[in-house]
Amino acid sequence: MTAMTRRELVGLGAAGVTALSIAEAPAQSRTGRRISLEAKPQSIAFDTATAAVIVVDMQNDFGSKGGMMDRMGIDIAGIQKAVAPTAAVLEAARAAGIRIVYLKMAFRPDLSDLGAVDSVNRVGHLKAGVGQSVKAPDGSASRILIRDTWNTDIVDALKPHDDDLVVYKTRFSGFYRTDLDDRLRALGIRHLIVTGCTTSVCVESTVRDAMFRDYLCVLLADCMSEPVGNDLPRSNHDASLLLVEMRLGWVSDSRQFATALRA
């Protein structure tokens, strides 16, 4: 059993046994190497064989012209700015043998998984145009936030590879009624390097659920964005990163991640 740091042990309480069992779970027929990543509130060490990069909702509806957010008049410049550093992280992670997991917010064509008639999830998404028929930039027929359409495809610069995992989700958290937890545990994954959008909604929701399940999350600040509050002195993006740093995990960036893998 590897020794746990003081930060890993703080607050585990009765969940400590679960945390240790995850730590001891074998990574399926994979070998890795120990790296140390500079982060806040302190550096964190982990084995590449027990780590995965999570890409949250970097899909056309959120990060491309003609997608849902763009059609709503929401400024997507921050999300687009996060694409290049995220691409660099994915390239470095693949070279190091680190698993890549994509989360995609997408609903069935009949909207049967959108929630109860009066649920916040259904009402809010319908207001945003979920299910609406639109034309993709190439002129093909598509629908807002519907599975297997241009709108829910990952943005071109971050396309999944054949051996990456892709998980559909219907709520902000990637763990809600998905097999994400089972798939990560089957691979012996314990450390999650988190990227994606938006910081204070789907990213934070996923990280909260991951922490509840005793995963150790590191958010890469320049690989995510949050349009809400981006014109305020302190944005929702900043608030979420501070919360993670103080209570839910660690915060680093793409440069530190690349440096750690090169060391």
Backbone hydrogen bonds, N-H to C=O, Kabsch-Sander energy under -0.5 kcal/mol:
donor,donor_aa,acceptor,acceptor_aa,energy
9,L,5,T,-1.5
10,V,6,R,-1.8
12,L,9,L,-1.8
15,A,12,L,-2.5
16,G,13,G,-1.8
17,V,14,A,-0.6
19,A,15,A,-2.3
20,L,16,G,-2.4
21,S,17,V,-2.1
22,I,18,T,-2.0
23,A,19,A,-2.1
24,E,20,L,-1.8
25,A,21,S,-0.6
25,A,22,I,-1.1
28,Q,26,P,-0.5
30,R,27,A,-1.2
35,I,46,F,-2.8
37,L,44,I,-3.0
38,E,36,S,-0.5
40,K,251,V,-2.6
44,I,37,L,-2.2
46,F,35,I,-2.2
48,T,33,R,-2.2
50,T,47,D,-1.6
51,A,48,T,-1.1
52,A,191,H,-2.0
53,V,99,R,-3.0
54,I,52,A,-0.5
54,I,193,I,-2.9
55,V,53,V,-0.5
55,V,101,V,-3.1
56,V,54,I,-0.7
56,V,195,T,-2.1
57,D,55,V,-0.7
57,D,103,L,-1.8
59,Q,57,D,-2.2
60,N,153,D,-2.6
61,D,151,N,-2.3
62,F,59,Q,-1.6
63,G,59,Q,-2.5
64,S,60,N,-1.8
67,G,64,S,-2.0
69,M,61,D,-2.9
71,R,67,G,-2.5
72,M,68,M,-1.6
73,G,70,D,-1.3
74,I,69,M,-2.3
76,I,74,I,-0.6
80,Q,76,I,-2.4
81,K,77,A,-2.2
82,A,78,G,-1.2
83,V,80,Q,-1.0
84,A,80,Q,-0.6
86,T,82,A,-1.6
87,A,83,V,-2.7
88,A,84,A,-2.0
89,V,85,P,-1.9
90,L,86,T,-2.5
91,E,87,A,-2.2
92,A,88,A,-2.3
93,A,89,V,-2.8
94,R,90,L,-2.6
95,A,91,E,-2.0
96,A,92,A,-1.4
97,G,94,R,-1.2
98,I,93,A,-2.9
99,R,51,A,-1.1
101,V,53,V,-3.0
102,Y,165,L,-3.3
103,L,55,V,-3.0
104,K,167,V,-2.3
106,A,104,K,-0.8
106,A,169,K,-2.2
107,F,145,L,-2.3
111,L,108,R,-2.2
114,L,111,L,-1.6
119,S,116,A,-1.8
123,V,119,S,-2.7
124,G,120,V,-2.6
125,H,121,N,-1.9
126,L,122,R,-2.6
127,K,123,V,-1.9
128,A,124,G,-1.2
129,G,126,L,-1.2
130,V,125,H,-2.4
131,G,144,I,-2.6
132,Q,129,G,-2.4
134,V,142,S,-2.8
136,A,134,V,-0.5
136,A,140,S,-3.1
139,G,136,A,-2.8
142,S,134,V,-2.7
144,I,132,Q,-2.2
146,I,143,R,-1.3
147,R,107,F,-2.7
149,T,146,I,-0.7
152,T,149,T,-0.7
153,D,149,T,-0.5
153,D,150,W,-1.3
155,V,58,M,-2.1
158,L,155,V,-2.2
159,K,156,D,-1.2
164,D,161,H,-1.7
165,L,100,I,-2.4
167,V,102,Y,-3.1
169,K,104,K,-2.7
176,Y,173,S,-0.8
177,R,175,F,-0.6
178,T,175,F,-1.0
183,R,179,D,-2.5
184,L,180,L,-2.5
185,R,181,D,-2.5
186,A,182,D,-2.1
187,L,183,R,-1.0
188,G,185,R,-1.3
189,I,184,L,-2.6
190,R,50,T,-3.1
191,H,50,T,-2.5
192,L,216,L,-2.6
193,I,52,A,-3.0
193,I,191,H,-0.5
194,V,192,L,-0.7
194,V,218,V,-3.0
195,T,54,I,-2.8
196,G,223,C,-2.8
197,C,56,V,-2.7
198,T,225,S,-0.7
199,T,225,S,-1.9
201,V,198,T,-1.1
203,V,198,T,-2.2
204,E,198,T,-0.5
204,E,199,T,-1.4
205,S,201,V,-2.5
206,T,202,C,-1.9
207,V,203,V,-2.5
208,R,204,E,-2.7
209,D,205,S,-2.0
210,A,206,T,-2.3
211,M,207,V,-2.7
212,F,208,R,-2.1
213,R,209,D,-1.0
213,R,210,A,-0.6
214,D,211,M,-1.9
215,Y,210,A,-2.5
216,L,190,R,-2.5
217,C,215,Y,-0.6
218,V,192,L,-3.0
219,L,250,W,-2.7
220,L,194,V,-2.3
221,A,219,L,-0.8
221,A,252,S,-2.9
223,C,220,L,-2.0
224,M,221,A,-0.9
225,S,196,G,-0.8
230,N,227,P,-1.8
232,L,229,G,-1.8
236,N,228,V,-1.1
239,A,235,S,-2.3
240,S,236,N,-2.6
241,L,237,H,-2.1
242,L,238,D,-2.3
243,L,239,A,-2.3
244,V,240,S,-2.5
245,E,241,L,-2.6
246,M,242,L,-2.1
247,R,243,L,-2.8
248,L,243,L,-1.0
248,L,244,V,-0.6
249,G,244,V,-2.8
250,W,217,C,-2.2
251,V,40,K,-2.2
252,S,219,L,-3.3
257,F,253,D,-2.0
258,A,254,S,-2.4
259,T,255,R,-2.3
260,A,256,Q,-2.4
261,L,257,F,-1.8
262,R,258,A,-1.6
263,A,259,T,-1.5
